[in-house]
Structures are given as structure tokens and as C-alpha cells.
């Protein structure tokens, strides 16, 4: 049986055009972008071109884009920069219970350093309430960090409304857009965003390169110190090859986005149709989520057995938990949505991408239905 990859929310395969671009840059542009000779200037042009393309995706200025090594680095940099530069105004941070660990763990560390953090709840559909953000704001709030799209359920958060709420408040606004970049419309100026993070490998680009958007004029303190790269905001020689791949991935996505989304919708519908007669809970609200993620919980099913069986059948998906002795950790996202119960622990995430066909997704869903039915008996 052909291997079927349904874990695109974890990472995506490189697009052929991205591979071609990276090989060309690897072969011909080996200079250091900080060097003033022609080899360095040629490499700098590659970086500058990618920066322009990527900035257009979120309606930013090229100089507002900092290239990073990952979404995690971007999240850490944005949060730590905000609290360091704004600490004179207060020590209160607002985030949500469903954020990526790169945000949650950073906030927990800051609590140890004396900062006060409010972790907002979400409703049963996985959405942060704008009114909850408003009610949590104080005159000591210096940062609000709410993700754009949840990486487990695909829920699109009300970023625009939160940004409008914060437009006249001292608090800086950060959004982790790793799962939403290139998938949902975004205008950093209109949404009053101060910091935004994204990562290339979620968009058929290479691993090891991401971006941090910093609104022009926003106070900034770099996380990495050393050289003067990225306008002295992120020391270390730029990863020219991967940056070029990032730019090409964004270019391709802009051209093919409608086709990608249409195919993802069809794939998601195919899975839901196959699972109609299997007992399950659907944790993704389709109308308010991205098209590439579907989160489902199965009652009376050991997730470890299901995941292992699917893997042996050549089907790759992910889960928020494992049920082997001593390792059962329910999804923190579903815990925030439903509390401690079977729905929070027995969930899987199926995520689609450009290399999936409806036919293979149907085949995978049929196998999943067969395995779940056996396990539920």
C-alpha cells in the first residue's frame, strides 16, 4: 500500500519549485550577505527578494521582516522583547490556554521572573472571546499574545477584533501565525499587529527558517546578540538557501492557494463521509477553521493502538495523546475546550496538503473506519 501522509499541520513536504530554487541558490550564491564584494552582494539580493515577497503576504514593509531559525525562536523573541521594553509600564501578560508550547512555556518562565500571566479560557469550540481579552486588560498589561490559527483544531481566532481592541492600549500585540500564515487573509496594519511569527516548513518550504514581523517603530530587544545582521535585530549569518526556499514557497502558495484550499475541503469532506457511521466527536468547527485540519475524538478507543495500526498500514496522522502506561497526556487544547474526559484524551488530528488526492484520503479514511470499529467493539 502506498504511504499516505496526513500530518501536514506538523510539517509539509518541499514543493518541487522550492527544491529547484534552493539547489540553484546553493550552487550559485554562496557568498555571505554581509560581505561587500560581489559574491556577498549577490547573496544579499537573494535575501532581499525573498523578504519582499514574504512581506507582501501580510501587507508589511520588507524592513519589518526579520528572518529567524524557527517559529519557536520568533515566539520567544517577540515575547521577551515585549516584556523587556515595556516593563516600565507594568508586568501583566495575557495569552490563552490553547497556545503553542513555544508561547506557553515562555510565559511560564516569565512567571518565575515575576511577571503576572492571565491564561484565557476558550469556549467548547476552541475560540478565545474578545470580551474575555477586554475584561482581562489592566493598566499594567504590556503584552497580549493570541495565536492566529490553532495547530490542533484549525480554529481561526478573532485576531482582527483583538487588534482593534488593543489599538489604543499600551499593550503590544503578538500573534503566533505559524499555522495560519499563507492560509488565512492577513493585514498586519489593519489588524494592529506589533509582532507576528511564521515558519516556512508549514507552507511547503524548508525547515530551519522562519520570520518575525516587527511593526516599524515598535520597541525591540534582540534575543540573539553578536553581529549586525537583520538590521542588528537577529545576530548570525542569514541562511540564504533556506530563505530563498521560503520566498519561493510563498510565491507558489500565492499562485495555487485557491486550488490548495479547494482540494483540502474535498479531502476533509471525504474523511467525514467515511466516518459517518463510526461513533466519534468532531472537534473542528468547519465554518470557522482552516481547510487543512480536522480534529476528531473516538470514544472507547486506545489511541496508541489506533496510531500504531494506522502507521503499520502506511497512514501518517498525529494525536494529542498516548494511552500507554505512564504516558497518557491529553491534549492541552482539548482540555481547555472540554475539561478532563475521554473526548480530550482520545483525539486525532488529520491534516491535508498539496500531495494528497481525494482518492487516497478516502482509502485512508476507510482503513481508519475499519480499525476504529474493531477497537470500539
WOVEN-V596194 format. One record per helix or strand. SS is the DSSP state (~ for helix, > for strand). FROM is the first residue (numbers start at 1). TO is the last residue. Records with the same first field share a line. If there is no record, write none. Layout:
SS: FROM-TO  FROM-TO
This chain:
>: 4-5  7-7  65-68  92-96  116-120  141-145  149-149  155-156  172-176  195-199  210-214  281-282  289-289  293-297  315-316  318-319  347-351
~: 16-28  38-57  62-64  71-89  101-112  130-136  159-166  200-202  229-232  240-274  286-288  303-312  332-338  342-345  358-376
